Amino acid sequence: MVNVLKTVLEIGLEKPVKILQITDAHITESNDNDDQRMKDLIEMRRDTFVKEGKYAPRKPQEYLVKAFELAEAEGAFPVFTGDIMDLNSAGSRVELHC
């Protein structure tokens, strides 16, 4: 996990609720159903994420698996915010099983 921050909010619920916020996954995949323009865009975006990241490059899907494992271990509900897919490509939709 790259960054985990724990915050407790008292909002008057009967029982405590844990959530794990997952933000900006930016799934960046293509497959044979994507045209060449989309494949080129995906490759460019993937290169940008790898070059700009300060951690060892991993597929966003790997981080999502870790996030869901953490949510399960903590008894938390995973909540997505930000961009799940980087581009609306067939490959990204398949990766997310949409």
N, CA, C and O atoms as a GROMACS GRO file, in nm:
protein
  392
    1MET      N    1   0.085  -0.117   0.000
    1MET     CA    2   0.000   0.000   0.000
    1MET      C    3   0.090   0.123   0.000
    1MET      O    4   0.186   0.130   0.076
    2VAL      N    5   0.058   0.217  -0.083
    2VAL     CA    6   0.141   0.336  -0.095
    2VAL      C    7   0.116   0.433   0.018
    2VAL      O    8   0.211   0.479   0.081
    3ASN      N    9  -0.010   0.464   0.046
    3ASN     CA   10  -0.039   0.566   0.147
    3ASN      C   11  -0.168   0.530   0.220
    3ASN      O   12  -0.275   0.528   0.159
    4VAL      N   13  -0.159   0.503   0.348
    4VAL     CA   14  -0.276   0.473   0.429
    4VAL      C   15  -0.280   0.575   0.542
    4VAL      O   16  -0.185   0.588   0.618
    5LEU      N   17  -0.391   0.645   0.551
    5LEU     CA   18  -0.410   0.745   0.655
    5LEU      C   19  -0.538   0.708   0.730
    5LEU      O   20  -0.643   0.692   0.669
    6LYS      N   21  -0.529   0.696   0.861
    6LYS     CA   22  -0.646   0.662   0.941
    6LYS      C   23  -0.701   0.789   1.007
    6LYS      O   24  -0.627   0.864   1.070
    7THR      N   25  -0.831   0.810   0.990
    7THR     CA   26  -0.898   0.925   1.049
    7THR      C   27  -1.026   0.876   1.116
    7THR      O   28  -1.100   0.797   1.057
    8VAL      N   29  -1.053   0.920   1.237
    8VAL     CA   30  -1.175   0.882   1.308
    8VAL      C   31  -1.266   1.003   1.314
    8VAL      O   32  -1.227   1.111   1.359
    9LEU      N   33  -1.390   0.984   1.266
    9LEU     CA   34  -1.491   1.090   1.271
    9LEU      C   35  -1.606   1.043   1.360
    9LEU      O   36  -1.660   0.934   1.338
   10GLU      N   37  -1.643   1.121   1.456
   10GLU     CA   38  -1.759   1.092   1.541
   10GLU      C   39  -1.878   1.166   1.484
   10GLU      O   40  -1.888   1.288   1.493
   11ILE      N   41  -1.972   1.088   1.422
   11ILE     CA   42  -2.087   1.153   1.358
   11ILE      C   43  -2.221   1.105   1.413
   11ILE      O   44  -2.326   1.133   1.355
   12GLY      N   45  -2.218   1.034   1.525
   12GLY     CA   46  -2.341   0.996   1.593
   12GLY      C   47  -2.410   0.871   1.540
   12GLY      O   48  -2.529   0.854   1.564
   13LEU      N   49  -2.340   0.784   1.472
   13LEU     CA   50  -2.400   0.659   1.427
   13LEU      C   51  -2.414   0.562   1.544
   13LEU      O   52  -2.339   0.571   1.642
   14GLU      N   53  -2.509   0.470   1.535
   14GLU     CA   54  -2.530   0.374   1.642
   14GLU      C   55  -2.409   0.282   1.659
   14GLU      O   56  -2.372   0.248   1.771
   15LYS      N   57  -2.350   0.240   1.548
   15LYS     CA   58  -2.233   0.152   1.551
   15LYS      C   59  -2.122   0.214   1.466
   15LYS      O   60  -2.150   0.287   1.370
   16PRO      N   61  -1.998   0.185   1.500
   16PRO     CA   62  -1.888   0.234   1.416
   16PRO      C   63  -1.893   0.173   1.276
   16PRO      O   64  -1.930   0.057   1.259
   17VAL      N   65  -1.855   0.251   1.178
   17VAL     CA   66  -1.847   0.206   1.040
   17VAL      C   67  -1.708   0.241   0.989
   17VAL      O   68  -1.660   0.353   1.006
   18LYS      N   69  -1.643   0.142   0.928
   18LYS     CA   70  -1.511   0.168   0.869
   18LYS      C   71  -1.525   0.171   0.718
   18LYS      O   72  -1.593   0.087   0.658
   19ILE      N   73  -1.460   0.268   0.656
   19ILE     CA   74  -1.452   0.271   0.511
   19ILE      C   75  -1.305   0.283   0.472
   19ILE      O   76  -1.223   0.338   0.546
   20LEU      N   77  -1.275   0.231   0.358
   20LEU     CA   78  -1.143   0.248   0.299
   20LEU      C   79  -1.162   0.323   0.170
   20LEU      O   80  -1.220   0.270   0.075
   21GLN      N   81  -1.115   0.445   0.164
   21GLN     CA   82  -1.127   0.526   0.043
   21GLN      C   83  -1.016   0.488  -0.053
   21GLN      O   84  -0.898   0.491  -0.018
   22ILE      N   85  -1.055   0.452  -0.174
   22ILE     CA   86  -0.961   0.419  -0.281
   22ILE      C   87  -0.982   0.524  -0.388
   22ILE      O   88  -1.092   0.540  -0.440
   23THR      N   89  -0.877   0.597  -0.422
   23THR     CA   90  -0.894   0.707  -0.516
   23THR      C   91  -0.793   0.700  -0.630
   23THR      O   92  -0.679   0.659  -0.612
   24ASP      N   93  -0.838   0.743  -0.745
   24ASP     CA   94  -0.753   0.761  -0.864
   24ASP      C   95  -0.672   0.638  -0.900
   24ASP      O   96  -0.549   0.644  -0.908
   25ALA      N   97  -0.741   0.526  -0.923
   25ALA     CA   98  -0.673   0.403  -0.962
   25ALA      C   99  -0.613   0.414  -1.103
   25ALA      O  100  -0.505   0.360  -1.128
   26HIS      N  101  -0.681   0.482  -1.193
   26HIS     CA  102  -0.633   0.504  -1.331
   26HIS      C  103  -0.592   0.374  -1.400
   26HIS      O  104  -0.480   0.361  -1.448
   27ILE      N  105  -0.685   0.276  -1.405
   27ILE     CA  106  -0.660   0.154  -1.480
   27ILE      C  107  -0.629   0.195  -1.624
   27ILE      O  108  -0.704   0.271  -1.686
   28THR      N  109  -0.519   0.146  -1.677
   28THR     CA  110  -0.472   0.186  -1.810
   28THR      C  111  -0.438   0.062  -1.890
   28THR      O  112  -0.323   0.017  -1.891
   29GLU      N  113  -0.538   0.005  -1.957
   29GLU     CA  114  -0.519  -0.118  -2.034
   29GLU      C  115  -0.586  -0.105  -2.171
   29GLU      O  116  -0.681  -0.028  -2.188
   30SER      N  117  -0.536  -0.180  -2.266
   30SER     CA  118  -0.600  -0.190  -2.397
   30SER      C  119  -0.603  -0.336  -2.438
   30SER      O  120  -0.531  -0.419  -2.382
   31ASN      N  121  -0.687  -0.366  -2.536
   31ASN     CA  122  -0.690  -0.501  -2.591
   31ASN      C  123  -0.722  -0.493  -2.740
   31ASN      O  124  -0.725  -0.384  -2.796
   32ASP      N  125  -0.745  -0.607  -2.804
   32ASP     CA  126  -0.768  -0.611  -2.948
   32ASP      C  127  -0.895  -0.539  -2.991
   32ASP      O  128  -0.910  -0.507  -3.109
   33ASN      N  129  -0.987  -0.512  -2.900
   33ASN     CA  130  -1.110  -0.441  -2.934
   33ASN      C  131  -1.090  -0.289  -2.940
   33ASN      O  132  -1.179  -0.217  -2.985
   34ASP      N  133  -0.974  -0.241  -2.896
   34ASP     CA  134  -0.944  -0.097  -2.902
   34ASP      C  135  -0.876  -0.065  -3.034
   34ASP      O  136  -0.797  -0.145  -3.085
   35ASP      N  137  -0.907   0.053  -3.091
   35ASP     CA  138  -0.840   0.092  -3.215
   35ASP      C  139  -0.697   0.138  -3.185
   35ASP      O  140  -0.659   0.154  -3.069
   36GLN      N  141  -0.620   0.159  -3.290
   36GLN     CA  142  -0.479   0.192  -3.272
   36GLN      C  143  -0.460   0.324  -3.198
   36GLN      O  144  -0.367   0.338  -3.119
   37ARG      N  145  -0.547   0.422  -3.223
   37ARG     CA  146  -0.536   0.551  -3.152
   37ARG      C  147  -0.549   0.530  -3.001
   37ARG      O  148  -0.471   0.587  -2.924
   38MET      N  149  -0.646   0.449  -2.960
   38MET     CA  150  -0.664   0.422  -2.816
   38MET      C  151  -0.543   0.348  -2.761
   38MET      O  152  -0.496   0.378  -2.651
   39LYS      N  153  -0.492   0.250  -2.835
   39LYS     CA  154  -0.375   0.175  -2.789
   39LYS      C  155  -0.255   0.268  -2.771
   39LYS      O  156  -0.180   0.255  -2.674
   40ASP      N  157  -0.237   0.363  -2.864
   40ASP     CA  158  -0.127   0.458  -2.854
   40ASP      C  159  -0.144   0.549  -2.732
   40ASP      O  160  -0.048   0.575  -2.660
   41LEU      N  161  -0.267   0.596  -2.710
   41LEU     CA  162  -0.294   0.680  -2.592
   41LEU      C  163  -0.267   0.604  -2.462
   41LEU      O  164  -0.207   0.657  -2.369
   42ILE      N  165  -0.313   0.479  -2.458
   42ILE     CA  166  -0.292   0.396  -2.339
   42ILE      C  167  -0.143   0.379  -2.312
   42ILE      O  168  -0.098   0.393  -2.198
   43GLU      N  169  -0.067   0.348  -2.416
   43GLU     CA  170   0.078   0.329  -2.399
   43GLU      C  171   0.145   0.456  -2.349
   43GLU      O  172   0.231   0.450  -2.261
   44MET      N  173   0.106   0.570  -2.404
   44MET     CA  174   0.162   0.698  -2.362
   44MET      C  175   0.130   0.725  -2.214
   44MET      O  176   0.217   0.766  -2.138
   45ARG      N  177   0.005   0.702  -2.176
   45ARG     CA  178  -0.037   0.728  -2.037
   45ARG      C  179   0.035   0.632  -1.942
   45ARG      O  180   0.079   0.673  -1.835
   46ARG      N  181   0.047   0.507  -1.981
   46ARG     CA  182   0.114   0.408  -1.897
   46ARG      C  183   0.260   0.450  -1.875
   46ARG      O  184   0.311   0.442  -1.763
   47ASP      N  185   0.326   0.494  -1.981
   47ASP     CA  186   0.464   0.541  -1.970
   47ASP      C  187   0.474   0.659  -1.874
   47ASP      O  188   0.568   0.668  -1.796
   48THR      N  189   0.377   0.751  -1.880
   48THR     CA  190   0.377   0.868  -1.792
   48THR      C  191   0.368   0.826  -1.646
   48THR      O  192   0.442   0.877  -1.563
   49PHE      N  193   0.277   0.734  -1.615
   49PHE     CA  194   0.261   0.691  -1.476
   49PHE      C  195   0.387   0.623  -1.424
   49PHE      O  196   0.427   0.645  -1.310
   50VAL      N  197   0.450   0.540  -1.507
   50VAL     CA  198   0.570   0.468  -1.464
   50VAL      C  199   0.685   0.566  -1.443
   50VAL      O  200   0.757   0.555  -1.343
   51LYS      N  201   0.705   0.659  -1.533
   51LYS     CA  202   0.817   0.753  -1.523
   51LYS      C  203   0.800   0.850  -1.408
   51LYS      O  204   0.898   0.888  -1.344
   52GLU      N  205   0.677   0.893  -1.381
   52GLU     CA  206   0.654   0.995  -1.278
   52GLU      C  207   0.640   0.937  -1.139
   52GLU      O  208   0.650   1.012  -1.041
   53GLY      N  209   0.617   0.809  -1.126
   53GLY     CA  210   0.596   0.750  -0.994
   53GLY      C  211   0.725   0.738  -0.916
   53GLY      O  212   0.832   0.715  -0.972
   54LYS      N  213   0.715   0.755  -0.785
   54LYS     CA  214   0.834   0.743  -0.700
   54LYS      C  215   0.850   0.602  -0.643
   54LYS      O  216   0.949   0.573  -0.577
   55TYR      N  217   0.751   0.516  -0.669
   55TYR     CA  218   0.758   0.378  -0.621
   55TYR      C  219   0.781   0.286  -0.740
   55TYR      O  220   0.764   0.326  -0.855
   56ALA      N  221   0.819   0.162  -0.712
   56ALA     CA  222   0.839   0.064  -0.818
   56ALA      C  223   0.710   0.053  -0.900
   56ALA      O  224   0.601   0.046  -0.842
   57PRO      N  225   0.722   0.052  -1.033
   57PRO     CA  226   0.600   0.049  -1.115
   57PRO      C  227   0.521  -0.080  -1.095
   57PRO      O  228   0.576  -0.190  -1.098
   58ARG      N  229   0.393  -0.064  -1.076
   58ARG     CA  230   0.300  -0.176  -1.066
   58ARG      C  231   0.175  -0.139  -1.141
   58ARG      O  232   0.144  -0.021  -1.160
   59LYS      N  233   0.104  -0.240  -1.185
   59LYS     CA  234  -0.024  -0.213  -1.248
   59LYS      C  235  -0.122  -0.163  -1.142
   59LYS      O  236  -0.119  -0.210  -1.028
   60PRO      N  237  -0.207  -0.068  -1.177
   60PRO     CA  238  -0.307  -0.021  -1.079
   60PRO      C  239  -0.391  -0.134  -1.022
   60PRO      O  240  -0.434  -0.128  -0.907
   61GLN      N  241  -0.414  -0.238  -1.103
   61GLN     CA  242  -0.493  -0.351  -1.055
   61GLN      C  243  -0.429  -0.416  -0.934
   61GLN      O  244  -0.499  -0.466  -0.845
   62GLU      N  245  -0.295  -0.417  -0.929
   62GLU     CA  246  -0.226  -0.476  -0.815
   62GLU      C  247  -0.254  -0.396  -0.688
   62GLU      O  248  -0.272  -0.454  -0.581
   63TYR      N  249  -0.258  -0.264  -0.701
   63TYR     CA  250  -0.289  -0.180  -0.586
   63TYR      C  251  -0.434  -0.201  -0.542
   63TYR      O  252  -0.463  -0.199  -0.422
   64LEU      N  253  -0.524  -0.221  -0.638
   64LEU     CA  254  -0.664  -0.244  -0.602
   64LEU      C  255  -0.680  -0.375  -0.526
   64LEU      O  256  -0.756  -0.382  -0.430
   65VAL      N  257  -0.610  -0.479  -0.569
   65VAL     CA  258  -0.616  -0.607  -0.497
   65VAL      C  259  -0.569  -0.587  -0.354
   65VAL      O  260  -0.633  -0.635  -0.261
   66LYS      N  261  -0.458  -0.516  -0.336
   66LYS     CA  262  -0.406  -0.489  -0.200
   66LYS      C  263  -0.506  -0.407  -0.119
   66LYS      O  264  -0.525  -0.432   0.000
   67ALA      N  265  -0.569  -0.310  -0.184
   67ALA     CA  266  -0.667  -0.227  -0.114
   67ALA      C  267  -0.786  -0.310  -0.066
   67ALA      O  268  -0.833  -0.292   0.047
   68PHE      N  269  -0.835  -0.400  -0.152
   68PHE     CA  270  -0.947  -0.485  -0.111
   68PHE      C  271  -0.905  -0.583  -0.001
   68PHE      O  272  -0.985  -0.613   0.088
   69GLU      N  273  -0.782  -0.632  -0.006
   69GLU     CA  274  -0.732  -0.718   0.101
   69GLU      C  275  -0.727  -0.641   0.233
   69GLU      O  276  -0.765  -0.694   0.337
   70LEU      N  277  -0.680  -0.517   0.228
   70LEU     CA  278  -0.674  -0.433   0.347
   70LEU      C  279  -0.814  -0.406   0.400
   70LEU      O  280  -0.838  -0.414   0.521
   71ALA      N  281  -0.908  -0.373   0.311
   71ALA     CA  282  -1.045  -0.346   0.353
   71ALA      C  283  -1.105  -0.468   0.423
   71ALA      O  284  -1.169  -0.455   0.527
   72GLU      N  285  -1.083  -0.586   0.366
   72GLU     CA  286  -1.136  -0.708   0.426
   72GLU      C  287  -1.071  -0.733   0.562
   72GLU      O  288  -1.140  -0.767   0.658
   73ALA      N  289  -0.940  -0.716   0.571
   73ALA     CA  290  -0.869  -0.738   0.697
   73ALA      C  291  -0.915  -0.641   0.806
   73ALA      O  292  -0.918  -0.675   0.924
   74GLU      N  293  -0.949  -0.520   0.766
   74GLU     CA  294  -0.992  -0.417   0.861
   74GLU      C  295  -1.143  -0.415   0.884
   74GLU      O  296  -1.192  -0.339   0.967
   75GLY      N  297  -1.217  -0.498   0.810
   75GLY     CA  298  -1.362  -0.496   0.822
   75GLY      C  299  -1.421  -0.366   0.772
   75GLY      O  300  -1.518  -0.314   0.828
   76ALA      N  301  -1.363  -0.313   0.665
   76ALA     CA  302  -1.404  -0.182   0.612
   76ALA      C  303  -1.474  -0.198   0.477
   76ALA      O  304  -1.451  -0.294   0.404
   77PHE      N  305  -1.560  -0.102   0.446
   77PHE     CA  306  -1.624  -0.096   0.315
   77PHE      C  307  -1.534  -0.018   0.220
   77PHE      O  308  -1.498   0.096   0.250
   78PRO      N  309  -1.497  -0.076   0.105
   78PRO     CA  310  -1.417   0.001   0.009
   78PRO      C  311  -1.506   0.101  -0.065
   78PRO      O  312  -1.614   0.066  -0.111
   79VAL      N  313  -1.459   0.224  -0.075
   79VAL     CA  314  -1.532   0.331  -0.143
   79VAL      C  315  -1.440   0.392  -0.247
   79VAL      O  316  -1.330   0.438  -0.214
   80PHE      N  317  -1.483   0.391  -0.374
   80PHE     CA  318  -1.403   0.448  -0.482
   80PHE      C  319  -1.433   0.596  -0.499
   80PHE      O  320  -1.549   0.638  -0.499
   81THR      N  321  -1.328   0.675  -0.513
   81THR     CA  322  -1.341   0.815  -0.550
   81THR      C  323  -1.237   0.843  -0.658
   81THR      O  324  -1.146   0.764  -0.678
   82GLY      N  325  -1.251   0.952  -0.726
   82GLY     CA  326  -1.155   0.985  -0.831
   82GLY      C  327  -1.173   0.897  -0.953
   82GLY      O  328  -1.278   0.835  -0.970
   83ASP      N  329  -1.071   0.891  -1.036
   83ASP     CA  330  -1.078   0.818  -1.162
   83ASP      C  331  -1.043   0.671  -1.140
   83ASP      O  332  -0.935   0.639  -1.091
   84ILE      N  333  -1.134   0.582  -1.178
   84ILE     CA  334  -1.106   0.439  -1.170
   84ILE      C  335  -1.029   0.398  -1.296
   84ILE      O  336  -0.926   0.331  -1.287
   85MET      N  337  -1.080   0.438  -1.413
   85MET     CA  338  -1.010   0.412  -1.539
   85MET      C  339  -0.947   0.542  -1.587
   85MET      O  340  -1.001   0.650  -1.564
   86ASP      N  341  -0.834   0.530  -1.652
   86ASP     CA  342  -0.771   0.648  -1.709
   86ASP      C  343  -0.841   0.690  -1.836
   86ASP      O  344  -0.870   0.808  -1.856
   87LEU      N  345  -0.870   0.596  -1.923
   87LEU     CA  346  -0.942   0.619  -2.048
   87LEU      C  347  -1.050   0.512  -2.062
   87LEU      O  348  -1.035   0.401  -2.010
   88ASN      N  349  -1.156   0.544  -2.132
   88ASN     CA  350  -1.265   0.449  -2.151
   88ASN      C  351  -1.230   0.353  -2.263
   88ASN      O  352  -1.283   0.362  -2.374
   89SER      N  353  -1.140   0.261  -2.234
   89SER     CA  354  -1.094   0.165  -2.333
   89SER      C  355  -1.157   0.028  -2.306
   89SER      O  356  -1.195  -0.003  -2.193
   90ALA      N  357  -1.167  -0.052  -2.411
   90ALA     CA  358  -1.220  -0.188  -2.395
   90ALA      C  359  -1.133  -0.268  -2.299
   90ALA      O  360  -1.184  -0.346  -2.218
   91GLY      N  361  -1.000  -0.250  -2.309
   91GLY     CA  362  -0.909  -0.323  -2.220
   91GLY      C  363  -0.929  -0.289  -2.074
   91GLY      O  364  -0.923  -0.377  -1.989
   92SER      N  365  -0.952  -0.162  -2.045
   92SER     CA  366  -0.974  -0.121  -1.905
   92SER      C  367  -1.106  -0.175  -1.854
   92SER      O  368  -1.116  -0.218  -1.739
   93ARG      N  369  -1.210  -0.173  -1.939
   93ARG     CA  370  -1.340  -0.226  -1.896
   93ARG      C  371  -1.331  -0.376  -1.867
   93ARG      O  372  -1.392  -0.425  -1.772
   94VAL      N  373  -1.256  -0.449  -1.950
   94VAL     CA  374  -1.238  -0.593  -1.927
   94VAL      C  375  -1.165  -0.616  -1.795
   94VAL      O  376  -1.203  -0.703  -1.718
   95GLU      N  377  -1.059  -0.537  -1.770
   95GLU     CA  378  -0.984  -0.550  -1.644
   95GLU      C  379  -1.075  -0.530  -1.524
   95GLU      O  380  -1.060  -0.597  -1.422
   96LEU      N  381  -1.171  -0.439  -1.536
   96LEU     CA  382  -1.262  -0.411  -1.425
   96LEU      C  383  -1.386  -0.500  -1.428
   96LEU      O  384  -1.471  -0.492  -1.339
   97HIS      N  385  -1.397  -0.583  -1.530
   97HIS     CA  386  -1.512  -0.673  -1.546
   97HIS      C  387  -1.642  -0.596  -1.554
   97HIS      O  388  -1.743  -0.635  -1.494
   98CYS      N  389  -1.641  -0.484  -1.629
   98CYS     CA  390  -1.763  -0.403  -1.647
   98CYS      C  391  -1.841  -0.450  -1.769
   98CYS      O  392  -1.946  -0.395  -1.800
   0.00000   0.00000   0.00000
